[in-house]
Amino acid sequence: MKITVMTLFPEMIEQSINHSIMGRAIQNEIVQIEAVNIRDYTLNKHKKVDDYPFGGGAGMLMMPEPIYLCYEAICKKSGGSPRVIYMTPQGKPWKQSMATEFAKEQEIVLLCGHYEGIDQRVIDEIVTDEISIGDYVLTGGELASLVVIDSIIRLIPGVIGKQESFEDESFSDGLLEYPQYTKPRIYHDMEVPEVLLSGHHKNIENFRRQKSLENTYNKRPELLENIEFTKADKKWLREIKEKNNHL
C-alpha cells in the first residue's frame, strides 16, 4: 500500500512513522508512506499558501491552487486518482469498519488542513472522503492523519504477526474487548479468573464473550444496538442486566 500525506508540516508525519507497527511495516516494505509539502506547490514567490476568507471572519484559509497542484503531482506519479481523505471535524466519525475498508485500497491520500481550514472549491474537486476522529478541534490534520494511518496499516496482511491478534480486539466484531491477564497469577490479592487457567477452550471462549458483552453494556451500551445476538448472548445479557440492577 502507498499512503501519501498532503501537509504543510511533513516533519510531523516523518518523525512519527518510523516507530512501532508503522515503522516495521515500512521497513518490511509492506507499506510506503510519503509526506508531501503543499507549500512546495505554491506559485507565490513568498511560498504563501493562505489568505483571508472572503466575507470576513477570523483567521486565514488555505488557498485551493497549491493543494490542487500538489494533488495533481501525486496523481501523475501514481498514474491514477487515489481516494483522498480530508481530515475535518465535519467528517464522518472514523470507525473500525472504515479502517477495514481502506486497508483494501492500493493507494490513498490524506489531506491535512490548517489555519481556519481549506477553500471549499478544492475540497469539492478532489476529496472523496471527509473523516473526523472526534468531536473536537485540532490545530491541524496531521495528528488525526496519523491515527487513521495507524488503524489502517495494522489491518494489512503481514503487518501484524498473527491474524487473531487484531480479530479479537475492540470493535472487530462491534463489541469492546474482554479483559486480559498475564503473570503473576495473583497481584495485590487479585487472582486471574480460574476459567482462564483451565485449558478448556470452549469455556474460555464463552467467558471472553460474556466479558465483552459486559464491558460493552457498562461502557458503550449504544454499540449493542448494531449487534446480532446469539441465543447465548441474549441469555448472558439478561444476566448482566440483572446483575447491574442489583448493584
Helices and strands as residue ranges (DSSP letters): E 2-7, H 10-14, H 20-27, E 32-37, G 38-41, E 50-51, E 61-62, H 64-78, E 83-93, H 96-102, E 107-112, H 120-126, E 129-132, H 142-153, H 164-167, E 186-187, E 190-191, G 194-197, H 201-219, G 221-226, H 231-245
